[in-house]
Structure formats: C-alpha cells, structure tokens
Amino acid sequence: MTELYLVRHGETDWNLARRIQGTTDIPLNDTGRAQAQATGRLLARRQWDGIYASPLGRAMETGSIIAAELGMPTPTPVLGVVEREYGEAEGLTWEQIEERFPEGAEVPGRETREHVAERVVAALCELANAHPGEKLIVVSHGGAIRSVLQTAEPDAKHPMITNGSVHSFRMTEGGLELIAFDDSIEAESLGGGGDIEQQNALEHRPA
C-alpha cells in the first residue's frame, strides 16, 4: 500500500491577482516560497521515500524548497500531474472570464475535467505501482488535486485547496482512498473533516 501526499504549490502573483494559470509557467512569489518552506517543515515530521512534482516552475520550485527542508534530492518531474490546460482562459481574471465566456460557453483549448482526472490518476497509479509500500510527496496544482479528490470521493464536497496545503491518499487494490484533506501530518485519520466552503466557482479558479 503506497501513500501519496499531494501538495499544492505555493502562491504566485497570478494566484494573488486571481488569474487563471493553467499550464502558463508563472513563478512563485515571496509568499509562495515562504509557504513552501512552511510545508517542508510540516512534512519533516515524517520520513519520506521520494518527492515528485509537476514540471511547471511553480511546482518544481515548491518541491525543491520542500526537498531542501527534508534533506532530500530535488523532485523528479512527473508530466501527468501538471495543471489543467485552460486554453484561452489562461491569464484572465474571474470577472474577465464571466464577461468573455458566459455560463455554458465553450472555452477554446480548455482541457476537460474528465481528461484531467484520467491522466492525473493514471500518473499517481504508475508512481504507486513503481513504489509499493512507500510514502511519496507529489507537488501539483489545485485543479489537478481537485480531480483526484473527485475521483476518490465523487459525492463529497471539499473546501478550497489552498497554496501549500497537503492532501493525503493511499493506493489500495480498490483504487485511491483519501486519508485526510488538508492533512495536519500529526496523525492519520480517515476523512477530511472541517467546515465545507463554497466551491461552485472551481471551473475558473486560479490554479
């Protein structure tokens, strides 16, 4: 049974401005680097067998900062956990998207949620199969992590996935199982807990 701890990258200037990033390669800002350090200190409470990351700069830098805190090598890039591609919506704010693409309008070039879930879960399964019984850190993105949550618990509604947050899963014979949403790393527990925040605007939230 492999355990996968999915970390959302630290903040970028586009996160701060509430702009959709998708696969646009925006670097961390100073707040994001501090978040990555704090996450690294949190994760240092446990022992880890490996660290992986989306190849986008904000995820690789977050992973590298975490790895330094843990005394581990820099993360291995995994293309399959890259963020959702948002096509012509990338770089736009929520208000601009509402104006340009009213509800129900197709966004040219935007990857479907189903395809995101398929590729991200497949990449995690491949990692788990290659590292049975290990504990792995995987630095990814809000939309990608959301797709894993929806695969593991399709009927659940989880709060916003914040920058630097950790969400733990175990890979069993039955598939991905959530250990904890926003894992405190203090102790394992089944289920996420916490109050549910509105997430209806997820389709266009900055990732």
MIKESE-743944 format. One line per field, with one value per residue: residue number from 1; x, y, z of N, C-alpha, C in turn. Coordinates in steps of 0.001 Angstrom, whole numbers, padded with zeros to 6 digits. Each point is the difference from the previous one (the first is absolute). Example, Ala and Ser with C-alpha at 12.3 -4.5 7.8 and 13.67 -1.06 7.14 Angstrom:
REM MIKESE-743944
i <- [1|2]
n.x <- [013190|-000350]
n.y <- [-005690|001050]
n.z <- [007800|-000720]
ca.x <- [-000890|000820]
ca.y <- [001190|001190]
ca.z <- [000000|000060]
c.x <- [000900|-000770]
c.y <- [001200|001090]
c.z <- [000000|000730]
REM end
This chain:
REM MIKESE-743944
i <- [1|2|3|4|5|6|7|8|9|10|11|12|13|14|15|16|17|18|19|20|21|22|23|24|25|26|27|28|29|30|31|32|33|34|35|36|37|38|39|40|41|42|43|44|45|46|47|48|49|50|51|52|53|54|55|56|57|58|59|60|61|62|63|64|65|66|67|68|69|70|71|72|73|74|75|76|77|78|79|80|81|82|83|84|85|86|87|88|89|90|91|92|93|94|95|96|97|98|99|100|101|102|103|104|105|106|107|108|109|110|111|112|113|114|115|116|117|118|119|120|121|122|123|124|125|126|127|128|129|130|131|132|133|134|135|136|137|138|139|140|141|142|143|144|145|146|147|148|149|150|151|152|153|154|155|156|157|158|159|160|161|162|163|164|165|166|167|168|169|170|171|172|173|174|175|176|177|178|179|180|181|182|183|184|185|186|187|188|189|190|191|192|193|194|195|196|197|198|199|200|201|202|203|204|205|206|207]
n.x <- [000847|-000064|000657|-000914|000917|-001168|000951|-000798|000498|001053|-000271|-000662|000558|-000109|000426|000923|000181|-000115|001150|-000653|000693|-000652|000377|-000472|001272|-000752|001046|000517|-000805|000365|-001294|000027|001142|-000567|-001057|000844|000689|-001151|-000353|001208|-000159|-001204|000421|000875|-001266|000108|000178|000754|-000594|-000699|000427|-001190|-000008|-001046|000264|-001180|000557|-001262|-000257|000890|-000225|-001309|000076|000758|-000837|-001046|000579|000326|-001261|-000211|000934|-000892|000255|000292|-001242|-000507|000109|-001313|000049|-000399|000731|000300|-000125|-001288|-000105|000049|000886|-000986|-000322|001140|000325|-001233|-000642|-000576|000119|001215|000131|-000631|000774|001136|-000164|-001184|-000741|000612|000765|000387|001013|000381|000355|-001149|000855|-000619|-000904|-000737|000542|-000191|-001187|-000244|000615|-000600|-001164|000094|000432|-000977|-000832|000578|-000039|-001254|-000245|000694|-000801|-000241|-000938|000226|000601|-000813|000770|-001149|000803|-001213|-001222|-000669|-000046|001289|000268|-000747|000608|001068|-000299|-000366|001163|000702|-000604|-000605|-000496|001272|-000174|001174|000583|000304|000716|000566|000703|000817|-001282|-000213|-000169|-000301|000567|-000702|000909|-001220|-000322|-000769|001213|-000107|000527|-000857|001168|000447|-001050|000914|000818|-000220|000118|-000864|-001096|000012|-000909|-001040|-000141|-000643|-001259|-000411|-000215|-001112|000898|-000576|-000230|-001140|000918|000126|-000960|-000082|000150|000826|000828]
n.y <- [-001198|000770|000930|000800|000916|000454|000795|001021|000432|000747|001134|000445|000913|-000998|-000827|000878|000108|-001259|-000242|-000507|-000982|-001083|-000173|001240|000162|000226|000754|-000601|000637|001053|000321|-000338|000660|000969|-000096|-000075|000967|000646|-000304|000387|001013|000150|-000192|000820|000000|-000328|-001282|000324|-000652|001072|000911|000305|000504|000775|-000091|000557|001180|000402|-001138|000096|001329|-000169|-000962|000861|000973|-000775|-000406|001294|000267|-000963|000723|000203|-000830|000796|000476|-001191|000580|000218|-000181|-001200|000613|000401|001317|000144|-000289|001321|-000238|000582|-000759|-000541|000511|-000515|001060|-000304|001317|-000051|-001121|000540|001035|-000649|-000807|000503|-000259|-001144|001102|-000492|-000397|000596|-001266|000091|-000610|-001096|000125|-000678|000726|001109|-000444|-000310|001086|000811|-000640|-000041|001266|000232|-000670|000608|001142|-000228|-000405|001107|000429|-001300|000360|000920|001049|000553|001050|000554|000916|000501|000016|001126|000259|-000322|000627|001003|-000279|-000082|001098|000508|-000535|000390|001198|-000621|-000427|000186|000996|000295|000597|001292|-000305|000288|001069|-001001|-000259|-000948|-000920|-000882|-000936|-001130|-000718|-000476|-001259|000697|000547|001280|000171|000954|000412|001159|000809|000779|-000972|-000127|-001228|000399|-000423|-001224|000411|-000801|000509|001055|000089|000863|001329|-000186|000452|001069|-000873|000693|000918|-001242|-000027|001180|-000692|000989|-000645]
n.z <- [000000|-001057|000697|-000515|000266|-000444|-000474|000318|-001142|000307|000593|-001076|-000772|-000871|000939|000358|-001312|000422|-000612|-001028|000568|000399|-001265|000173|-000299|001072|000353|001045|000870|000713|-000071|-001281|-000019|000716|-000812|-001019|000581|000235|-001239|-000379|000845|-000534|-001231|000562|000419|-001306|-000229|-001052|-000991|-000310|-000881|-000474|-001227|-000216|-001300|000242|-000277|000157|-000649|-000985|000016|000102|-000907|-000662|000344|-000263|-001128|-000119|000367|-000880|-000585|-000983|-001011|-001005|-000130|-000233|-001207|000127|-001308|000401|000952|-001243|000110|000201|-001271|000151|-000954|-000673|001027|-000386|001162|-000102|000487|001169|000247|-000483|000688|001047|-000317|-000148|001057|-000329|001053|-000195|-000085|-001150|000757|-001122|-000212|000672|000807|-000337|000942|-000871|-000974|000743|000432|-001256|-000441|000904|000024|-001319|000074|000880|-000773|-001023|000695|000385|-001241|-000276|000998|-000049|000865|-000927|000575|-000901|-000248|-000397|-000532|000100|-000499|000220|-001306|-000058|001149|-000439|-001138|000792|000668|-001167|-000346|001079|-000002|-001007|001142|000309|000865|-000515|001044|-000095|-001042|001149|-000312|-000313|-000254|000929|-000950|000948|-000761|-000024|-000629|-000132|000195|000823|000020|-000355|001208|000322|000466|-000487|-000042|-000572|-000289|001292|-000511|000884|-000614|-000491|-000827|000016|-001207|-000516|000444|000918|000015|-000669|-000869|-000502|-000962|-000125|000326|000367|-000905|000671|001087|000442|-000801]
ca.x <- [-000847|000781|-000664|000331|-000340|-000061|000211|-000195|001128|-000152|-000683|000633|-000660|-001293|-000916|-000349|-000888|-001123|000042|000138|001345|000044|001354|000892|001049|000172|000843|-000438|000411|000639|-000963|-000011|001218|-000160|-000967|000692|000860|-000866|-000467|001142|000172|-001101|000264|001197|-000411|-000041|001045|-000513|000791|000248|-000764|-000282|-000688|-000330|001163|-000152|000952|-000514|-000049|001368|000658|-000601|000559|001420|000071|-000392|001073|001100|-000397|000015|001303|-000175|000341|-001048|-001073|-000047|-001199|-001006|-000820|-001421|-000674|-000015|-001314|-000947|000194|-001226|-000156|-000096|-000314|001214|000384|-001171|-000577|-001351|-000936|000231|-000528|-001463|-000385|000380|-000564|-001154|-000284|-000389|000795|001196|001279|000889|001256|-000049|-000016|-001184|000245|000136|001345|000922|-000075|000539|001470|000618|-000136|000871|001380|000147|-000015|001300|000946|-000287|000399|001461|000544|-000933|000290|000761|-000687|000496|-000529|-000220|-000387|-000833|-000762|-001349|-000932|000421|-000323|-001472|-000432|000271|-001021|-001289|000079|-000017|-001261|-000793|-001194|000391|000345|001109|000302|000993|001357|000816|001415|000838|-000727|000357|-001178|000599|-000754|000672|-000365|-000331|-000457|-001247|000239|000416|-000840|000423|000330|-000408|000039|000756|000592|000834|001182|000132|-000422|-000862|-001415|-000814|-000920|000626|-000337|-000017|-001209|-000022|-000108|-000557|001013|-000729|000725|001229|000309|000828|000892|001431|000568]
ca.y <- [001198|001226|001229|001130|001266|000994|001356|001069|000928|001282|001097|000783|001295|-000225|-000430|001181|000818|-000863|-000287|-001415|-000320|-001184|-000433|001147|-000269|001172|-000387|000344|001279|-000183|-000684|-001405|-000660|-000168|-001091|-001260|-000288|-000426|-001351|-000881|-000222|-000876|-001350|-000527|-000798|-001401|-000479|-000110|-000833|000673|001223|000174|001269|000461|000695|001451|000623|000268|-001271|-000479|000823|-000403|-001300|000145|000614|-001060|-000992|000561|-000087|-001412|-000597|-000959|000521|000770|-000896|-000575|000503|-000949|000786|-000299|000751|001413|000615|000007|001026|000804|000602|001451|000592|000214|001402|000823|-000029|-000553|000961|-000002|-001258|000120|000906|-000543|-001342|-000155|-001374|-000891|000248|-000820|000706|-000692|-000510|-000424|-001443|-000418|-000503|-001453|-000322|000333|-001079|-001231|000015|000190|-001252|-000988|000290|-000392|-001467|-000451|000234|-000950|-001339|-000055|000194|-000613|000115|001204|001268|000911|001360|000391|001413|000172|001237|-000052|-000725|-001393|-000643|-000085|-001136|-001208|-000025|-000354|-001410|-000800|000228|000743|000627|000906|001383|000401|001438|000466|-000541|001198|-000110|-000640|-001000|-001404|-000866|-001334|-001102|-001296|-000793|-001364|-000815|000586|001303|001087|000227|001188|-000101|001256|001269|000976|-000872|000686|-000855|-000406|-001402|-000375|-000163|-000156|001112|001311|000844|001431|000577|000044|001322|-000062|-000269|-000066|000701|-000758|-000097|001115|000480|-000073|-001297]
ca.z <- [000000|-000122|000436|-000859|000641|-001065|000494|-000983|-000043|000680|-000700|-001057|-000179|-000662|001059|000778|-000831|-000356|-001433|-000331|-000462|-000833|-000330|-000108|000988|000853|001144|001351|000575|001303|000874|-000410|000482|001449|000181|-000291|001153|001103|-000328|000200|001442|000396|-000504|000664|001154|-000412|-000900|-001357|-000906|-001267|-000263|-001423|-000237|-001343|-000559|-000035|000903|001345|000717|000193|001025|001277|000340|000320|001334|000941|000024|000781|001410|000388|-000281|-001087|-001330|-000670|-000444|-001348|-000680|-000482|-000909|000148|001077|-000348|000167|-001113|-001025|-000063|-001316|-000120|001296|000784|000148|000279|001337|000062|-000609|-001452|-000529|000009|-001085|-001304|-000170|000905|000415|-001082|-001203|-000088|000027|-000939|000514|001398|000234|000753|001351|-000075|-000470|001091|000992|-000584|-000099|001317|000746|-000648|000400|001401|000025|-000493|001089|001079|-000430|-000052|001350|000949|001424|000321|000237|-001016|-000105|-001397|-000059|-001183|-000181|000553|-000848|-000083|001276|000065|-000814|000777|001051|-000580|-000367|001226|000718|-000988|000562|001087|-000320|000856|-000043|-000955|000112|000156|-000358|001006|000789|-000199|-000045|-000008|-000584|-000062|-001165|000387|-001137|-000487|-000592|000882|001180|000728|001420|000638|-000721|000792|001017|000991|000157|001403|000096|-001109|000321|-001196|-000208|-000025|001127|-000251|-000570|-001462|-000598|-001352|-001018|-001258|-001049|-000212|-001435|-000457|001057|-000351|000387]
c.x <- [000883|-000820|000538|-000489|000093|000057|-000322|001184|-000297|-000595|000880|-000718|-001345|-001024|-000520|-000987|-001238|-000099|000188|001405|000015|001422|000944|000996|000328|000807|-000655|000365|000586|-000925|-000025|001226|-000074|-000996|000661|000915|-000831|-000519|001125|000233|-001095|000299|001209|-000333|-000055|001181|-000618|000949|000299|-000845|-000057|-000762|-000390|001206|-000145|000833|-000498|-000073|001403|000727|-000561|000595|001462|000189|-000356|001122|001180|-000294|000117|001365|-000059|000451|-001163|-001043|000175|-001256|-000899|-000997|-001495|-000716|000048|-001424|-000865|000343|-001318|-000165|-000044|-000388|001248|000413|-001155|-000401|-001389|-000997|000149|-000547|-001519|-000487|000240|-000643|-001155|-000264|-000511|000809|001261|001241|000958|001301|-000018|-000140|-001238|000390|000243|001408|001044|000042|000655|001516|000666|-000065|000886|001457|000249|000008|001350|001074|-000174|000458|001520|000639|-000939|000477|000743|-000917|000625|-000674|-000118|-000503|-000729|-000753|-001432|-000975|000331|-000346|-001508|-000488|000232|-001033|-001347|-000021|-000134|-001332|-000940|-001212|000312|000270|001063|000251|001021|001359|000960|001453|000798|-000686|000376|-001259|000485|-000970|000799|-000518|-000204|-000405|-001286|000164|000445|-000992|000538|000312|-000487|000106|000700|000649|000925|001305|000191|-000335|-000913|-001441|-000767|-000945|000710|-000260|-000031|-001300|000122|-000179|-000560|001127|-000643|000754|001282|000436|000989|000941|001449|000616|001475]
c.y <- [001249|001189|001165|001279|001108|001404|000986|000967|001282|001073|000619|001348|-000156|-000572|001215|000882|-000766|-000177|-001506|-000249|-001188|-000440|001173|-000061|001265|-000401|000326|001443|-000263|-000702|-001489|-000755|-000231|-001116|-001356|-000391|-000505|-001420|-001011|-000305|-000920|-001440|-000638|-000800|-001492|-000338|-000259|-000812|000673|001245|000228|001312|000147|000761|001510|000629|000199|-001269|-000530|000822|-000325|-001321|000080|000610|-001033|-001026|000493|-000071|-001436|-000654|-001051|000607|000789|-000950|-000493|000516|-001121|000797|-000182|000793|001499|000554|-000140|001118|000749|000747|001514|000686|000311|001471|000922|-000092|-000625|000912|000013|-001268|000046|000849|-000640|-001345|-000181|-001469|-000837|000183|-000857|000882|-000734|-000431|-000487|-001517|-000374|-000495|-001504|-000398|000309|-001138|-001270|-000003|000140|-001295|-001083|000201|-000420|-001523|-000557|000183|-001041|-001410|-000163|000081|-000593|000157|001255|001196|001046|001364|000334|001442|000250|001334|-000183|-000814|-001473|-000755|-000149|-001210|-001322|-000147|-000464|-001448|-000880|000090|000820|000716|001025|001405|000449|001500|000337|-000648|001184|-000254|-000589|-001076|-001419|-000862|-001431|-001069|-001280|-000734|-001439|-000789|000563|001356|001020|000196|001209|-000345|001261|001152|001010|-000689|000789|-000737|-000445|-001481|-000291|-000125|-000144|001174|001327|000836|001463|000447|000068|001432|-000147|-000180|-000017|000659|-000722|000001|001081|000521|-000054|-001271|000119]
c.z <- [000000|000485|-000814|000662|-001047|000596|-001118|000102|000780|-000903|-001086|-000087|-000700|000970|000760|-000749|-000458|-001518|-000205|-000557|-000946|-000250|-000269|001152|000798|001234|001345|000319|001387|000992|-000317|000475|001511|000299|-000226|001158|001175|-000237|000190|001472|000539|-000397|000677|001258|-000329|-000889|-001378|-000870|-001329|-000135|-001506|-000184|-001460|-000545|-000106|001119|001415|000843|000270|001059|001375|000460|000398|001386|001068|000136|000827|001495|000511|-000175|-001082|-001322|-000594|-000593|-001432|-000695|-000495|-000845|000259|001065|-000245|000117|-001256|-000976|-000204|-001318|000047|001306|000815|-000035|000334|001473|-000079|-000706|-001521|-000644|-000073|-001171|-001370|-000293|000985|000293|-001165|-001263|000018|000008|-000925|000673|001430|000100|000813|001386|-000010|-000441|001058|001012|-000522|000016|001365|000809|-000603|000407|001440|000147|-000452|001072|001103|-000365|-000022|001384|001052|001451|000398|000277|-000926|000103|-001476|-000009|-001311|000091|000498|-000828|-000105|001277|000154|-000781|000729|001115|-000549|-000470|001234|000725|-000883|000570|001088|-000540|000996|-000124|-001083|000281|000022|-000395|001162|000816|-000423|000089|-000228|-000498|000187|-001236|000453|-001246|-000591|-000642|001030|001131|000750|001452|000706|-000971|000907|001197|000929|000257|001458|000170|-001170|000478|-001303|-000109|000134|001216|-000409|-000624|-001514|-000472|-001412|-001009|-001394|-001154|-000385|-001459|-000428|001077|-000478|000552|000291]
REM end
